[in-house]
Amino acid sequence: MAAAQRPIEMYYWPTPNGWKISIMLEECGLPYVVRPLNIAAGEQFTQEFLAISPNNRMPAIVEHDGPGGKPISVFESGAILVYLAETFGAFLPTEPAARAECLSWLFWQVGSGPMLGGGFGHFYAYAPVKIEYAIDRFAMEVKRQLDVLDRRLGESRYVAGDDYTIAYMAIWPWYGAVVTNQAYNAAEFLSADEYRNVRRWTDEIAARPAVQRGRMVNRVMGDPASQLHERHDASDFETRTQDKLVAADA
Ligand SMILES: N[C@@H](CCC(=O)N[C@@H](CS)C(=O)NCC(=O)O)C(=O)O
């Protein structure tokens, strides 16, 4: 990378869709700065952000020194993952069959995600009225998706091929969170323990240092050592986690 290149700006809030991109940037070791976008406060609706992400959703990235030296903004997590994989040259196979398989699973997640988050998560955990029909309908769909993943992971170590790719950076934040009860408090309701292959794979991906760093970015809950409220530089993971900041203040 040219020394003059400015860091990528990542518009981000710590949700599974956001983690996809923080994980990818950590995996690539690319210089980036976090632009926190508080979606609970409506910051996704500002004109400045809509110029970057017209669908008023994060994540989004801006690369000032993009292709041809021109600035570029990219929205939609799947598109960002493909863009970064292609420009960085990693985590997306170039051989057509392997690439197609990787993209199949990446698009599988992007298409399935709304049924899990906007459907099941919303009606099970957040809706002000509990509608049994809606909860059951989306729970059945999420269990079907978990079964698809589980069967695939019963056939091979990873979902798509033997290499770690952007497909896992998209799938893991959602399904890993569900089966480890870190999303919607629904693991028991969904009988998540039955999906043993998903659980095995989830733990394997979670052990990757870059995945752990990607999850720490702007995290405000859990073990203070796992929370990096402000990431300005890669060295912040060593020096500025909440446990260290609190100890330094004491
Ligand atoms: N398909 C989009 C979904 C992104 C998305 O749903 N982002 C949510 C947070 S996880 C958001 O920004 N919501 C703000 C809103 O709905 O106004 C992607 O994969 O990037």
PDBQT file of the ligand as one rigid body, heavy atoms in Angstrom, charges set to zero:
ROOT
HETATM    1  N1  LIG A 301     -28.549  -5.026   3.889  1.00  0.00    +0.000 N 
HETATM    2  C1  LIG A 301     -27.824  -4.116   4.737  1.00  0.00    +0.000 C 
HETATM    3  C2  LIG A 301     -28.467  -4.092   6.102  1.00  0.00    +0.000 C 
HETATM    4  C3  LIG A 301     -27.810  -3.079   7.008  1.00  0.00    +0.000 C 
HETATM    5  C4  LIG A 301     -28.678  -2.813   8.224  1.00  0.00    +0.000 C 
HETATM    6  O1  LIG A 301     -29.792  -3.347   8.374  1.00  0.00    +0.000 OA
HETATM    7  N2  LIG A 301     -28.151  -1.964   9.082  1.00  0.00    +0.000 N 
HETATM    8  C5  LIG A 301     -28.913  -1.555  10.247  1.00  0.00    +0.000 C 
HETATM    9  C6  LIG A 301     -28.153  -1.845  11.528  1.00  0.00    +0.000 C 
HETATM   10  S1  LIG A 301     -27.709  -3.563  11.665  1.00  0.00    +0.000 SA
HETATM   11  C7  LIG A 301     -29.156  -0.056  10.181  1.00  0.00    +0.000 C 
HETATM   12  O2  LIG A 301     -28.293   0.691   9.810  1.00  0.00    +0.000 OA
HETATM   13  N3  LIG A 301     -30.367   0.358  10.552  1.00  0.00    +0.000 N 
HETATM   14  C8  LIG A 301     -30.732   1.738  10.552  1.00  0.00    +0.000 C 
HETATM   15  C9  LIG A 301     -32.147   1.948  10.091  1.00  0.00    +0.000 C 
HETATM   16  O3  LIG A 301     -32.834   0.966   9.802  1.00  0.00    +0.000 OA
HETATM   17  O4  LIG A 301     -32.567   3.098  10.002  1.00  0.00    +0.000 OA
HETATM   18  C10 LIG A 301     -26.358  -4.567   4.843  1.00  0.00    +0.000 C 
HETATM   19  O5  LIG A 301     -26.116  -5.777   4.772  1.00  0.00    +0.000 OA
HETATM   20  O6  LIG A 301     -25.474  -3.705   4.958  1.00  0.00    +0.000 OA
ENDROOT
TORSDOF 0
